[in-house]
Amino acid sequence: MGLVRRGGWGAAIAAPNRQVIALQSDGSAQYTIQAMWTMAREQTNVVTLIASNSRYGILRTELGRHGGSSTGRASATLTSLADPALDWPALAAGYGVPAQRAETGMELTRALGRALVEAGPQLIEMVL
Ligand SMILES: Cc1ncc(C[n+]2csc(CCOP(=O)(O)OP(=O)(O)O)c2C)c(N)n1
């Protein structure tokens, strides 16, 4: 089993007989989501785990480090991904990738168990 952060389809194409798990968070996934389509087209054995906190968390962290506006309404709005909310299972389905949503550790365990026995790409939204 291989573990990658982003770019999971490349690892899966390089090692087609191995299971790849790709860790990805929701904000940066907006810049790379078209990889889902490649995974579907190539039927790569990649389980993508989306850490879904509905925000650009690192940008809030950096704002906090600089002081000032980190708690202001404008910066909270600018760094939010909650309005409108992203529907990850729907997005994945739109690219041809079956998906599940997990809201607890137990749900994640079960979803991962289901995903790992399937051939081809799978996505699990981990709601944080
Ligand atoms: C292709 C690309 N575009 C834009 C950025 C700028 N960028 C860095 S972190 C980030 C958002 C991070 O948010 P998220 O992925 O949700 O992670 P979090 O900080 O919430 O854990 C963005 C847009 C980037 N790194 N790469």
The ligand as an SDF file (V2000), in Angstrom:
LIG
                    3D

 26 27  0  0  0  0  0  0  0  0999 V2000
   -2.0450   24.8530   -7.3420 C   0  0  0  0  0  0  0  0  0  0  0  0
   -2.0920   25.7310   -6.1080 C   0  0  0  0  0  0  0  0  0  0  0  0
   -2.8870   26.8200   -6.0950 N   0  0  0  0  0  0  0  0  0  0  0  0
   -2.9610   27.5850   -5.0040 C   0  0  0  0  0  0  0  0  0  0  0  0
   -2.2200   27.3000   -3.9060 C   0  0  0  0  0  0  0  0  0  0  0  0
   -2.2750   28.2170   -2.7070 C   0  0  0  0  0  0  0  0  0  0  0  0
   -2.7220   27.5670   -1.5320 N   0  0  0  0  0  0  0  0  0  0  0  0
   -1.8630   27.1480   -0.5820 C   0  0  0  0  0  0  0  0  0  0  0  0
   -2.6470   26.4520    0.7200 S   0  0  0  0  0  0  0  0  0  0  0  0
   -4.1670   26.7310    0.0130 C   0  0  0  0  0  0  0  0  0  0  0  0
   -5.4440   26.3550    0.6790 C   0  0  0  0  0  0  0  0  0  0  0  0
   -5.2940   25.3830    1.7850 C   0  0  0  0  0  0  0  0  0  0  0  0
   -6.5960   24.9820    2.2160 O   0  0  0  0  0  0  0  0  0  0  0  0
   -6.9130   23.4770    2.3800 P   0  0  0  0  0  0  0  0  0  0  0  0
   -6.3490   22.7210    1.2140 O   0  0  0  0  0  0  0  0  0  0  0  0
   -8.3790   23.3490    2.6180 O   0  0  0  0  0  0  0  0  0  0  0  0
   -6.0970   23.0400    3.6550 O   0  0  0  0  0  0  0  0  0  0  0  0
   -6.2220   23.5160    5.1560 P   0  0  0  0  0  0  0  0  0  0  0  0
   -5.2470   24.6270    5.3100 O   0  0  0  0  0  0  0  0  0  0  0  0
   -7.6330   23.9390    5.4290 O   0  0  0  0  0  0  0  0  0  0  0  0
   -5.8310   22.3010    5.9540 O   0  0  0  0  0  0  0  0  0  0  0  0
   -4.0320   27.3650   -1.2000 C   0  0  0  0  0  0  0  0  0  0  0  0
   -5.1820   27.7790   -2.0400 C   0  0  0  0  0  0  0  0  0  0  0  0
   -1.3850   26.1420   -3.9660 C   0  0  0  0  0  0  0  0  0  0  0  0
   -0.6180   25.7740   -2.9530 N   0  0  0  0  0  0  0  0  0  0  0  0
   -1.3310   25.3860   -5.0680 N   0  0  0  0  0  0  0  0  0  0  0  0
  1  2  1  0
  2  3  1  0
  2 26  2  0
  3  4  2  0
  4  5  1  0
  5  6  1  0
  5 24  2  0
  6  7  1  0
  7  8  2  0
  7 22  1  0
  8  9  1  0
  9 10  1  0
 10 11  1  0
 10 22  2  0
 11 12  1  0
 12 13  1  0
 13 14  1  0
 14 15  2  0
 14 16  1  0
 14 17  1  0
 17 18  1  0
 18 19  2  0
 18 20  1  0
 18 21  1  0
 22 23  1  0
 24 25  1  0
 24 26  1  0
M  CHG  1   7   1
M  END
$$$$
